[in-house]
Amino acid sequence: MRILVVEDEQPLADAIARGLRREGMAVDVAYDGESGQEKAAITRYDVIVLDRDLPRMSGDELCRAVVSSGELTRVIMLTASGTVADRVEGLSLGADDYLAKPFAFPELTARVRALGRRATPAVPPLLTADDLELDPARRTVSRSAGEIELTRKEFGVLEVLLGAGGAVVSSEELLERVWDENADPFTTTVRVTMMTLRKKLGEPGVIETVVGSGYRVPSAGRG
């Protein structure tokens, strides 16, 4: 899941980003509205965590721009005011959810996950490939031999590949969906992660390399 945090309080923005990354999400950060708009124009985010009171461009303006773009990106607004009138106003701008500061981080995480599911059409409850099963909600992976422990990046790569339903996924797309804007496009991180993931999944192998194109799981299906 790719997330953009737009928050001008830098310590808070960085803390939110660190927390969401620990939950396995790829997170970019912007500290003002214009920077947030620039990032949103370049990258398709599943969810934008958006502060209403931003310099250079207000959160309200950015929310309108995101909604008018027609993308499936979901927006959760953060604000210091939690009155009913403010919530109604925020939602009327096209925001999908609204959370007043201060908030409990587990609640923010749960809301971001819920919005992320809405940003990806027809997400199945389980992703499968032969005897391999991935549960996006519980964040577990198992095979006939039992549960498999994966790192956050390994889980993210497998989730994207299984979610592609047998289609080829390029290294560039994996970098965009699983890592974040700080990932070096010329790095070997995808190849190395793929190598360790294949080793953990065991035999027979489920991930194919399509030379010059990327990777795929031919038997990927929906549970």
C-alpha positions in Angstrom: 0.0 0.0 0.0 1.4 3.4 -1.0 0.7 6.3 1.4 1.3 10.0 1.2 1.5 12.0 4.5 1.0 15.8 4.1 1.6 17.5 7.4 3.5 20.7 8.2 4.4 19.6 11.8 7.5 17.8 10.7 8.0 15.7 13.9 4.4 14.5 13.7 4.6 13.8 9.9 7.8 11.8 10.4 6.4 9.9 13.4 3.3 9.0 11.3 5.5 7.9 8.4 7.7 5.7 10.7 4.7 4.1 12.3 3.0 3.3 9.0 6.2 1.9 7.6 6.4 -0.4 10.6 3.0 -1.7 9.5 4.4 -2.6 6.1 3.3 0.4 4.1 5.4 2.5 1.6 5.2 6.1 2.8 6.2 9.4 1.3 6.0 12.7 3.2 5.3 16.3 2.2 5.5 19.2 4.7 3.3 21.7 2.8 0.3 21.6 0.4 2.1 22.4 -2.8 4.7 19.7 -2.3 1.9 17.3 -1.5 0.1 18.2 -4.7 3.3 17.7 -6.7 3.9 14.3 -5.3 0.2 13.3 -5.8 0.4 14.4 -9.4 3.4 12.1 -10.1 2.6 9.0 -8.0 -0.7 7.2 -7.5 -1.3 6.8 -3.8 -3.8 4.5 -2.2 -4.3 6.9 0.7 -3.4 10.4 1.5 -3.2 11.4 5.2 -3.9 15.1 4.9 -3.7 17.9 7.5 -6.2 20.7 6.8 -4.1 23.6 8.0 -1.1 23.6 5.6 1.2 26.3 4.3 1.5 27.2 0.6 -1.8 25.3 -0.2 -4.5 24.5 2.3 -5.5 20.9 2.9 -9.0 21.8 1.7 -7.6 22.9 -1.7 -5.4 19.8 -2.0 -8.3 17.6 -1.1 -10.4 19.2 -3.9 -7.6 18.7 -6.4 -7.2 15.0 -5.5 -10.9 14.3 -5.7 -11.2 16.2 -9.0 -8.4 14.2 -10.5 -10.6 11.1 -10.8 -8.0 8.8 -9.2 -9.1 6.1 -6.7 -6.9 7.7 -4.0 -8.7 8.0 -0.7 -8.2 10.9 1.7 -8.2 11.0 5.5 -8.1 14.5 6.9 -6.4 15.4 10.2 -7.3 18.5 12.1 -7.0 20.1 15.5 -10.7 20.7 15.5 -13.1 17.8 16.0 -16.4 19.6 16.0 -19.3 18.1 14.0 -19.4 21.1 11.8 -15.7 20.7 10.9 -16.1 17.0 10.2 -19.1 17.7 7.9 -17.2 20.4 6.1 -14.2 18.2 5.6 -16.3 15.3 4.3 -18.2 17.7 2.0 -14.9 18.5 0.3 -14.6 14.9 -0.8 -12.5 13.5 2.0 -13.3 9.8 2.8 -12.5 10.0 6.5 -11.8 12.6 9.2 -9.7 12.2 12.4 -9.2 14.9 15.1 -5.9 15.5 16.8 -4.7 14.2 19.1 -5.4 10.7 17.9 -4.4 7.2 18.8 -2.0 5.8 16.3 -3.7 2.3 16.1 -6.9 4.1 15.1 -5.1 6.0 12.3 -3.6 2.7 11.1 -6.9 0.9 11.1 -8.6 3.8 9.2 -5.7 4.0 6.6 -6.0 0.2 6.0 -9.7 0.4 5.6 -9.4 3.2 3.1 -6.6 1.4 1.3 -8.9 -1.5 0.7 -11.4 0.8 -0.9 -8.7 2.4 -3.1 -8.0 -1.0 -4.8 -11.1 -2.4 -6.5 -12.2 -6.0 -5.9 -9.6 -6.9 -3.3 -10.2 -10.6 -2.4 -10.2 -11.7 1.2 -7.4 -14.2 0.4 -4.7 -14.3 -2.3 -3.7 -17.8 -3.4 -1.4 -19.7 -5.7 -1.7 -23.5 -5.6 -1.0 -24.4 -1.9 0.2 -20.9 -1.0 -2.2 -18.5 0.8 -1.8 -14.8 1.7 -4.2 -13.1 4.0 -4.0 -9.3 3.5 -6.1 -8.5 6.6 -4.2 -10.7 9.1 -0.9 -10.2 7.2 -0.1 -13.9 7.2 1.4 -16.2 4.6 1.1 -20.0 4.8 1.8 -23.0 2.6 1.0 -26.6 3.1 3.9 -27.0 5.4 2.6 -24.2 7.7 3.0 -20.5 8.3 5.9 -18.6 6.6 7.5 -15.6 8.3 8.3 -12.8 5.9 9.8 -9.4 6.3 7.5 -6.4 5.5 9.1 -5.9 2.1 8.9 -9.6 1.2 5.2 -9.6 2.2 4.6 -6.5 0.2 6.2 -8.0 -2.9 4.3 -11.2 -2.6 1.0 -9.4 -2.1 1.5 -7.3 -5.2 2.4 -10.4 -7.3 -0.5 -12.5 -6.1 -2.9 -9.5 -6.5 -1.8 -9.2 -10.1 -3.7 -12.4 -10.9 -1.0 -13.9 -13.1 0.0 -10.7 -14.9 3.6 -9.7 -15.1 4.8 -7.1 -12.6 7.9 -5.1 -13.4 10.7 -4.3 -10.9 9.8 -0.6 -11.4 6.2 -1.2 -10.3 7.3 -3.3 -7.3 9.6 -0.4 -6.3 6.7 2.0 -6.6 4.1 -0.1 -4.7 6.3 -1.6 -2.0 9.1 0.8 -1.3 8.8 4.7 -1.5 10.2 7.7 -3.2 13.6 7.3 -1.5 14.2 3.9 -3.2 17.0 4.0 -5.8 15.5 2.9 -9.1 18.9 1.4 -10.1 19.3 -0.6 -6.9 19.3 -4.4 -6.7 16.9 -4.3 -3.7 14.0 -5.9 -5.7 16.2 -8.7 -7.0 17.7 -9.4 -3.5 14.3 -9.3 -1.9 12.9 -11.7 -4.6 15.8 -14.1 -3.9 15.1 -14.2 -0.2 11.4 -14.5 -0.7 11.7 -17.4 -3.1 14.0 -19.2 -0.6 11.4 -18.8 2.2 8.5 -19.9 0.0 10.4 -23.1 -0.8 9.8 -25.7 -3.6 8.1 -26.0 -5.9 8.7 -22.3 -6.8 5.7 -20.1 -7.4 7.4 -16.9 -8.7 8.5 -16.9 -12.4 11.0 -14.4 -13.8 9.9 -13.0 -17.2 13.2 -11.9 -18.8 13.1 -8.3 -19.7 9.7 -7.7 -18.2 9.5 -8.6 -14.5 7.9 -11.3 -12.4 4.7 -13.2 -12.2 2.9 -15.9 -10.3 1.1 -17.9 -13.0 -1.2 -19.8 -10.7 -2.3 -16.7 -8.7 -6.0 -16.7 -7.9 -8.6 -15.5 -5.4 -9.7 -17.3 -2.3 
